[in-house]
Amino acid sequence: MTIDALLSHAADGGRISADEALHLYTEAPLHALGHAADAVRRRRYPDNIATYIIDRNINYTNVCVTACKFCAFYRSPKHEEGWTHPLEEILRRCGEAVDLGATQIMLQGGHSPELGIDWYEQTFSAIKSAYPQLVLHSLGASEVVHISRTSSLDYASVITRLKAAGLDSFAGAGAEILVARPRTAIAPLKESGETWLQVMETAHGLGLESTATFMMGTGETNAERIEHLRMIRDVQDRTGGFRSFIPWTYQPENNHLRGRTQATSLEYLRMIAVARLFFDNVSHLQGSWLTTGKDIGQLTLHFGADDLGSVMLEENVVSSAGARHRSNRTELIELIRGAGRIPAQRDTLYNHLVVHTDPVDDPVDPRVHSHFSSTALTLQPV
């Protein structure tokens, strides 16, 4: 098919192959590509709503044995700068999040050899007991692999016990890029992409849905970028358990990936558009303002995205690598409105909690920013 025919076919809901997606990613005119992706979005969401969520990403430890080269956050075991938050501090942050309007908690952290299944069960159970209104959309496949090692359990047992303790769904953490060559280059100690997908498929079968992510810009080829999408779509065909796809760009500061460059803004927008055309079986597509900036984040809403993600009351991992973009609820609402869309606050399941049909002042505490100031979030070894 010609590019025009491919775009028309995909815009009308037809499935495209990985080879066809690669052809569109590298050759399609930018505006035509965006127009086709936006046509898919309009057909899926004719209400013209774009969403955001208020959540808090609580990084419970920076101790990690995986030593990913792109990560500026982790410290090795016994490092003098290593820390793990006690349960009391995690609960305090959950309570603060509730006070600020959060509906979701993302517990994310390093792979500490001292944390086994018992620690996670105790933590999840305590959060659910104290704050039952909070959804625990937390951890990811990599943490399941780690817990299975520290606790000598198979993946299904880990997932079943986490669910029983209160985990509501998995984040897409740890996906990075699933293709073997670039994954080995940036995270040689992490599980394979195939294992990551195996864990997610197991979780879906046990009733825990998840998101899927992609960190682009660490030296992967265009073909490897599309192969990452194909690997996810194949699992989604079998399970239907991926709620959304969330691509973001690698941040290059303070880590060990010397000489690497970030994906350009145009490459990112092209990825958003191709993902919307390729993922005929994934409902939602989230644009990243945290790693690309608010202007590019807003543009993703014209390239197929239906969600701008989180206000993020706290985030430390990507920020450690150089992501300095900040936002608040009012700004996200206005970004969505400026793109010609109707803003709506959503929950984890993408149900609309508040639809902002009229211009509003920020009704939330002014501390509701992408993450708190460094003085408010001084991390102490605990």
LINDASUL-V668078 format. One record per residue. RES is the residue in three letters. PHI is phi in whole degrees, 0 to 359 (* if undefined). Layout:
res=RES phi=PHI
res=RES phi=PHI
//
This chain:
res=MET phi=*
res=THR phi=289
res=ILE phi=300
res=ASP phi=300
res=ALA phi=292
res=LEU phi=297
res=LEU phi=298
res=SER phi=294
res=HIS phi=299
res=ALA phi=291
res=ALA phi=297
res=ASP phi=275
res=GLY phi=100
res=GLY phi=284
res=ARG phi=280
res=ILE phi=247
res=SER phi=279
res=ALA phi=297
res=ASP phi=296
res=GLU phi=292
res=ALA phi=296
res=LEU phi=297
res=HIS phi=298
res=LEU phi=293
res=TYR phi=298
res=THR phi=265
res=GLU phi=239
res=ALA phi=292
res=PRO phi=302
res=LEU phi=304
res=HIS phi=291
res=ALA phi=294
res=LEU phi=296
res=GLY phi=296
res=HIS phi=297
res=ALA phi=294
res=ALA phi=295
res=ASP phi=292
res=ALA phi=295
res=VAL phi=297
res=ARG phi=300
res=ARG phi=295
res=ARG phi=291
res=ARG phi=287
res=TYR phi=229
res=PRO phi=292
res=ASP phi=285
res=ASN phi=66
res=ILE phi=271
res=ALA phi=238
res=THR phi=246
res=TYR phi=212
res=ILE phi=225
res=ILE phi=255
res=ASP phi=215
res=ARG phi=230
res=ASN phi=262
res=ILE phi=266
res=ASN phi=273
res=TYR phi=279
res=THR phi=205
res=ASN phi=253
res=VAL phi=280
res=CYS phi=207
res=VAL phi=262
res=THR phi=282
res=ALA phi=55
res=CYS phi=298
res=LYS phi=292
res=PHE phi=273
res=CYS phi=265
res=ALA phi=259
res=PHE phi=266
res=TYR phi=285
res=ARG phi=229
res=SER phi=290
res=PRO phi=305
res=LYS phi=75
res=HIS phi=295
res=GLU phi=295
res=GLU phi=263
res=GLY phi=283
res=TRP phi=207
res=THR phi=223
res=HIS phi=289
res=PRO phi=290
res=LEU phi=303
res=GLU phi=300
res=GLU phi=289
res=ILE phi=298
res=LEU phi=294
res=ARG phi=299
res=ARG phi=291
res=CYS phi=297
res=GLY phi=298
res=GLU phi=296
res=ALA phi=297
res=VAL phi=300
res=ASP phi=299
res=LEU phi=264
res=GLY phi=94
res=ALA phi=290
res=THR phi=246
res=GLN phi=218
res=ILE phi=241
res=MET phi=248
res=LEU phi=276
res=GLN phi=225
res=GLY phi=191
res=GLY phi=287
res=HIS phi=264
res=SER phi=279
res=PRO phi=293
res=GLU phi=269
res=LEU phi=250
res=GLY phi=250
res=ILE phi=301
res=ASP phi=298
res=TRP phi=298
res=TYR phi=292
res=GLU phi=298
res=GLN phi=298
res=THR phi=293
res=PHE phi=297
res=SER phi=298
res=ALA phi=293
res=ILE phi=295
res=LYS phi=294
res=SER phi=292
res=ALA phi=279
res=TYR phi=223
res=PRO phi=297
res=GLN phi=284
res=LEU phi=277
res=VAL phi=272
res=LEU phi=266
res=HIS phi=258
res=SER phi=216
res=LEU phi=54
res=GLY phi=180
res=ALA phi=298
res=SER phi=296
res=GLU phi=294
res=VAL phi=298
res=VAL phi=299
res=HIS phi=296
res=ILE phi=296
res=SER phi=298
res=ARG phi=282
res=THR phi=290
res=SER phi=244
res=SER phi=54
res=LEU phi=233
res=ASP phi=281
res=TYR phi=300
res=ALA phi=298
res=SER phi=293
res=VAL phi=300
res=ILE phi=297
res=THR phi=299
res=ARG phi=289
res=LEU phi=296
res=LYS phi=298
res=ALA phi=296
res=ALA phi=280
res=GLY phi=131
res=LEU phi=295
res=ASP phi=265
res=SER phi=195
res=PHE phi=266
res=ALA phi=283
res=GLY phi=272
res=ALA phi=302
res=GLY phi=87
res=ALA phi=291
res=GLU phi=48
res=ILE phi=231
res=LEU phi=274
res=VAL phi=286
res=ALA phi=301
res=ARG phi=299
res=PRO phi=292
res=ARG phi=295
res=THR phi=295
res=ALA phi=293
res=ILE phi=259
res=ALA phi=213
res=PRO phi=296
res=LEU phi=264
res=LYS phi=276
res=GLU phi=301
res=SER phi=291
res=GLY phi=299
res=GLU phi=297
res=THR phi=292
res=TRP phi=305
res=LEU phi=291
res=GLN phi=300
res=VAL phi=297
res=MET phi=296
res=GLU phi=296
res=THR phi=296
res=ALA phi=299
res=HIS phi=300
res=GLY phi=293
res=LEU phi=263
res=GLY phi=92
res=LEU phi=249
res=GLU phi=282
res=SER phi=204
res=THR phi=253
res=ALA phi=231
res=THR phi=233
res=PHE phi=206
res=MET phi=264
res=MET phi=253
res=GLY phi=110
res=THR phi=254
res=GLY phi=114
res=GLU phi=286
res=THR phi=277
res=ASN phi=300
res=ALA phi=297
res=GLU phi=290
res=ARG phi=298
res=ILE phi=289
res=GLU phi=297
res=HIS phi=303
res=LEU phi=297
res=ARG phi=298
res=MET phi=299
res=ILE phi=291
res=ARG phi=296
res=ASP phi=297
res=VAL phi=293
res=GLN phi=299
res=ASP phi=301
res=ARG phi=273
res=THR phi=245
res=GLY phi=66
res=GLY phi=267
res=PHE phi=274
res=ARG phi=286
res=SER phi=206
res=PHE phi=242
res=ILE phi=227
res=PRO phi=275
res=TRP phi=212
res=THR phi=255
res=TYR phi=304
res=GLN phi=255
res=PRO phi=266
res=GLU phi=270
res=ASN phi=63
res=ASN phi=227
res=HIS phi=255
res=LEU phi=268
res=ARG phi=293
res=GLY phi=80
res=ARG phi=275
res=THR phi=237
res=GLN phi=288
res=ALA phi=295
res=THR phi=287
res=SER phi=298
res=LEU phi=292
res=GLU phi=298
res=TYR phi=294
res=LEU phi=297
res=ARG phi=295
res=MET phi=295
res=ILE phi=304
res=ALA phi=295
res=VAL phi=295
res=ALA phi=299
res=ARG phi=295
res=LEU phi=285
res=PHE phi=280
res=PHE phi=274
res=ASP phi=289
res=ASN phi=245
res=VAL phi=243
res=SER phi=290
res=HIS phi=240
res=LEU phi=227
res=GLN phi=254
res=GLY phi=271
res=SER phi=256
res=TRP phi=270
res=LEU phi=296
res=THR phi=261
res=THR phi=251
res=GLY phi=100
res=LYS phi=292
res=ASP phi=296
res=ILE phi=291
res=GLY phi=304
res=GLN phi=296
res=LEU phi=297
res=THR phi=300
res=LEU phi=290
res=HIS phi=261
res=PHE phi=241
res=GLY phi=112
res=ALA phi=287
res=ASP phi=242
res=ASP phi=211
res=LEU phi=252
res=GLY phi=75
res=SER phi=250
res=VAL phi=296
res=MET phi=58
res=LEU phi=292
res=GLU phi=202
res=GLU phi=199
res=ASN phi=238
res=VAL phi=287
res=VAL phi=293
res=SER phi=298
res=SER phi=297
res=ALA phi=264
res=GLY phi=118
res=ALA phi=286
res=ARG phi=242
res=HIS phi=288
res=ARG phi=233
res=SER phi=205
res=ASN phi=222
res=ARG phi=298
res=THR phi=300
res=GLU phi=296
res=LEU phi=295
res=ILE phi=300
res=GLU phi=288
res=LEU phi=299
res=ILE phi=295
res=ARG phi=296
res=GLY phi=294
res=ALA phi=274
res=GLY phi=82
res=ARG phi=244
res=ILE phi=266
res=PRO phi=283
res=ALA phi=212
res=GLN phi=282
res=ARG phi=242
res=ASP phi=257
res=THR phi=298
res=LEU phi=271
res=TYR phi=70
res=ASN phi=287
res=HIS phi=278
res=LEU phi=267
res=VAL phi=220
res=VAL phi=257
res=HIS phi=270
res=THR phi=280
res=ASP phi=234
res=PRO phi=304
res=VAL phi=226
res=ASP phi=281
res=ASP phi=295
res=PRO phi=274
res=VAL phi=253
res=ASP phi=318
res=PRO phi=298
res=ARG phi=284
res=VAL phi=283
res=HIS phi=244
res=SER phi=302
res=HIS phi=198
res=PHE phi=290
res=SER phi=296
res=SER phi=297
res=THR phi=288
res=ALA phi=284
res=LEU phi=240
res=THR phi=294
res=LEU phi=268
res=GLN phi=253
res=PRO phi=296
res=VAL phi=225
//
